[in-house]
C-alpha cells in the first residue's frame, strides 16, 4: 500500500477520538446459536418475516400480495398497504412489524449488556429501513416494548433523511480548522446496495457546531442492481461522481474544502484499510492490496489549489455523527442503522466541547 505514504494526514482513519465525541464501540458482532445477532434486525430479516407470513397464507388459500417476491416489494408499496391496501396484506404487514420489533428489542437488550454499550441513554435509528412509515412504526413499537420491559432507553429516528445523514456526518470526521474559509465538503456514503457521493454545505456562520449542515447535491449509484460490477469499476464510478460534484460546486461558486469524508461498511484500520465487514460490496474490499482513500487521492489529488485530505470511518459511525450536535443533553448515546446489515456505534460526548 505504498500509495498511502503520500496522503496528507489531518485525522486518523477509523479513530476512536473524534472532534466532538469519543467512539466507545462500533460494528460489534455478537453471536448466538443462530448466528450473528444483528442479522435478526436487518432489512433482509424483515422481508423474510413477511415471506413467512405469506407462506402461511398461501397454504390457507390465497396470498394477498400476489406474485411479487417479498424482497422486491418497494418501501412505498408497503407504506401504502398499511393505510389503503388489502386488509389481509395490511394484516400481514402489521404482524411482520410486531415480530421484527420484538427481534430489534432483543438485539438492543443484548447490545446494552456489552461493555461498549453500558449506560447508553439514547439510541438513534437510521439506515434505509428508517426512511419509510413501516420503519418509523418499527422504531415506535420497539420503543414501547423496551419501556414495557423497564429498559431505560430512549429510541428516536435519525432526524435527517438517512440518504443524507450518512453524508452530513462526514463533516464531523475532520477538525474544524479544515473548514475555515470554505463553504462545503465532499462526502461519500458506501452501502451494501448503494453508493452516494454528495456536497455537504457546512453553514458554519449559522451554527458553528454543524447543526445547520445540509446536503447541497448528491448522486446515487445502485451498484446492487448491476449484474457485473467489480471493485475497480466501483471506485472508477465513485471518483467520476466526485469529479462531477466538484465541477458543479465550482460553477455555482461554492468553495469546497480540500477534504473528502467517507463512510464505509466494516472495521476501518488506522491507515485506511478495511479489516473486515465489507463482504456486501462489489469485489474484495478487504484485500491488503486495496486502499480506498489512496485510490480516490490518486484520482483526485487536489481540490482547488490544495492537496486532497481524506478520512474514512465506518458507515454507521458516520451516519451517527450527523446527530452529534443534537445529543448534547445526554452523555452516552448510540446509533443503529437498519439496512443490508445492522450497523451499530456507541458514543460518549467529549467533555471539552
Secondary structure, DSSP 8 states (H G I E B T S, - for coil): -GGGTTS--SS-TT-SB-SSEEEEEES---EETTEEGGGGGSHHHHHHHHHHHHHHHHHHS--TTTTS-GGGS-HHHHHHHHHHS-HHHHHHHHHHHHHHHHHHHHHHHHHHTSGGGTT--EEEEESGGGSSHHHHHHHHHHHHHHHHTT---EEEE-SS-HHHHHHHGGGGSS-GGGGTT--EEEEEEE-SS-EEEEEEE--TTT-TTSTT-EEEEEEEE-GGG-SS--HHHHHHHHHHHHHHHHHHHHHTT--EEEEEEEEESSEE-TTS-EEE--TTSSS-TT-TT--HHHHHHHH--EETTEE-EEEEEEHHHHHHHTTGGG-TT-SEEEEEEESSSEEEEEEEE-TT-
